[in-house]
Amino acid sequence: MGEAEKIQKSSFYVSLSKDGVTTKLESDNVSEIIGLFKEDSLEWMDFTVDNINEDSFVIATSLKFSLQLVASVLSDRYSSYEDLDTELGLMLPAVRVDQFDVKVLPLLIFIRKNLLLTIHPKAVVRLQKIYRYAEVFMKKIRQDLPWNDKLTILLTRIIDENNQKNFNGLRMIEEEGDELGKYMVQPTAPRTQIGNDIYKMKHALITYLNTLWASWDVINSLRYGDAETITDNQKLLQHVGILGDDINRQIALSEHMSEVLASGLEVLQTIYNNQLQMLNNRLAFLATWLAVLGTAVLVPNTLATVFGMPGFAFLDWKISVALILLSTFLSGYLMYAVMKKKNWIPPKLEG
């Protein structure tokens, strides 16, 4: 986290007067920012809150947004779009990625004539860049434009900044996936840990894709300019359409990553199966020789027991030893021949 992010205040206010004069103010006092509201030519207020569900009601209603609008926007999980004619409410997903841990936080946007309000948790640090250049940005907005055109220009800039920060999440997931790939090819890597990491990566991609689709739904609702608070200027609406195209490209990249992950899983499964087959061959190889050796030992051991009985005392010990050695060789050879005929000998043994 950069120094600028560490020292940022909890709220800020930016306005553009009808005379083209800009005003900027940062404060930790929410009431101070709300008190600046004067229905100027264009105003933007941003609030960082601890409890998004409770604090957003207090702040939004203090700025004359309806309870119905706030409740409707907060009712969905990832994104929402609520148009009440004179006011518009949006929720956009703000993604934070830490390795394979994808956290989705809400960025609330409320719009009515001349005012754009953004509310988000403390973990969402992404609008500071716009605030830093807000004076320059707002001065470039022509004064003769309709109020909803001005709001649309500012809204497009905010959505674009949020999207760009979200898109960085895919790069982080890709980097972690590359590290996982290096880990996967190691023969000594524990399979249980690899399986757990692969699940985390898959879950991260699915969550990230869900946020992209959620963002696309909101932008798709905006791109036709049906809401009264949004411009019907086709040139400005094309910029909104470009935001949707950017998200579509990110969705395509994420889906490609999913395909690469699926291919990696197939390769991993093949490697695992080969290793398992090699282990089975070694066990079969060992079992074959144990069977041969066991038979080679069992028969002469039985003969030695028999020759030790009193009834076979007449046999010379040299003859007994010769018979035992001969039976060892014959029994081992016969067992080998039977197993080979039955195709019970693994290829390694035959080769």
C-alpha positions, 0 to 999 in steps of 0.5 A: 500500500502506498503512502498516499493510501495510508494517509487518506481521509475517510471522506472527501468532497469535490464540486464544480460550481456553475461558474466553473470553480472547483472545490476539494476537501478531505475530512474524517468528519462525515458531518462536515462533508455532508454539510458542504452539500449545496446542490451545485453544478456538479458535486461528488462525495465519497465516504469510507465507512466501517459498516456498509449496511448501517452507515450507508442508510445514515449518509444517503438519507442525510443527502436526501436519497430515499430509504427504498433506494438504499435498501434495494441497492443493498439487497443483492450480493455482488451488484445491483441497479435500481432506477427510481426516476429522479434517483439512481442507485448502483452497487459494483463489486470491488475485488481484492486478491491476496494469492488465491483469496478473492474478497468481493466488497461493495462500492455503492453509487447513488445519483440524483440531479447534480450529485454523485455519492459513493460509499464503500468499506475501508478495504476499498482504496481505489477512488483516491486517484480520481480525487487527486486529479478531480479539479483538472478533470472537472474543469474539462467538463463543459459548463453548457452540458446538461446535468445528466451528461456531467454526471454520466462523465463522472460516473464513467470515470469512477466505473472505469477506475473500479474496473481497472483495479478489479482487472489487476486481480486476474494478473495476481491470480495468474502469477499465483497460478504460475507459482502453483505450476512450478510446484506441481511439476515437482515429483516430491510435491504432496498430492493432497496439498496440490489438490487443495491449492488447485481447488483454491485457484479454481474457486478464486477464478470462479469468484472473479468471473462472478464479479466480472459478470456482475459488473457487466450487468450493471454497465449493460443496464446503463449503456442505453441511457434509459434512466433519467439521471443518465445521459441520452447522448450517444457519444457519451453512452459509447464510453459506457459501452467501451467499459462493457467491452473491456469487461467482456475481454476480461471475461474471455481471459478468465475463461481462457485461464480456466481452460489452461487450469483444466488442461493442467489438471489433466496433465497432473492426473496423467502424471499421477496415474503414471506414477501410480502405474509405476508403483503397481509395476514395482509391487507386482515385480516384487510379488512375482519374485517373492512367489518364486523364491517362496516356492523355491524355499518351501519345497526343499524345506519340506524335503529336508523335514522328510529326510530328517525322519528316522525312516530315511536314515539310510539315505546318504547325506550327500544324496539328501543335499543333492535332492534338496538343491535339485528341488530348489532349482526345479520348484523355482523354475516351474513356478516361474514357467507357470507365472509366465504362461499365465501372463502374471509376470509384469513387463519389467520382469520379462524385459 
